């Protein structure tokens, strides 16, 4: 019997001998039947509804570590391109995403707890392929729900000094558009900094309460060099600044402080700047006299 070469029926284009050594007719190269749509559908139906236990998953994982046919091998650039094109534009259904999520529950990622697990070459490659239009989030925005989830997930996490420095260096020298700068300014206006009032600010606030004067703290002053003032008394249009001796350079004061004082006066506000050493020894009567003097002089 003539044992001629025939093409594999899976469609791979490779050839095989029509009969094996036992004279059994062959249609597929070993394991190539696994690539046929009929076999895949059969396997899908066989496993449909089956839930694999965590113990079984661990056994499979351990087995594949030593028996993985792709161990220490790599896809060629051509194969990577074909896989990429085949998956391009595919959107997983909610059900599929949920199945994937459940499948990963309780399983630690391979790089959990590891540091410097990627080479510099790999990191640079990641940066390159995720830049601009190649980034999956290019031109898109997170929903409010997604932002809330990210915020809750990161709550309480503190970045190390090394991470902060790395982030700072990444953004260094990158020019920001006018639109981005304006967005940053608007966002900054809503932030209350510092988070905790200083002792001298608290002392002045307590005095104002005793004088029955309504005041607001950390109000954004919409001037050319906009900032959040320490205390604003709306009824008097009065801004009170409690300047620490060190940070505000006693006795000459910061150049920016003088600029802002000038801009506030030009916009119709009255300004009372108090040094830390003045506030430390100040009593209620002293503050009342100073406020009266500023109101009387109109500046």
HELIX and SHEET records of a PDB file:
HELIX    1   1 UNK A   32  UNK A   35  5                                   4    
HELIX    2   2 UNK A   37  UNK A   47  1                                  11    
HELIX    3   3 UNK A   54  UNK A   67  1                                  14    
HELIX    4   4 UNK A   77  UNK A   87  1                                  11    
HELIX    5   5 UNK A   94  UNK A  104  1                                  11    
HELIX    6   6 UNK A  120  UNK A  129  1                                  10    
HELIX    7   7 UNK A  132  UNK A  134  5                                   3    
HELIX    8   8 UNK A  144  UNK A  154  1                                  11    
HELIX    9   9 UNK A  161  UNK A  171  1                                  11    
HELIX   10  10 UNK A  178  UNK A  190  1                                  13    
HELIX   11  11 UNK A  199  UNK A  210  1                                  12    
HELIX   12  12 UNK A  255  UNK A  266  1                                  12    
HELIX   13  13 UNK A  276  UNK A  281  1                                   6    
HELIX   14  14 UNK A  284  UNK A  297  1                                  14    
SHEET    1   A 2 UNK A   5  UNK A   7  0                                        
SHEET    2   A 2 UNK A  15  UNK A  17 -1                                        
SHEET    1   B 4 UNK A 216  UNK A 217  0                                        
SHEET    2   B 4 UNK A 231  UNK A 233 -1                                        
SHEET    3   B 4 UNK A 238  UNK A 243 -1                                        
SHEET    4   B 4 UNK A 270  UNK A 275  1                                        
SHEET    1   C 2 UNK A 220  UNK A 221  0                                        
SHEET    2   C 2 UNK A 227  UNK A 228 -1                                        
END                                                                             
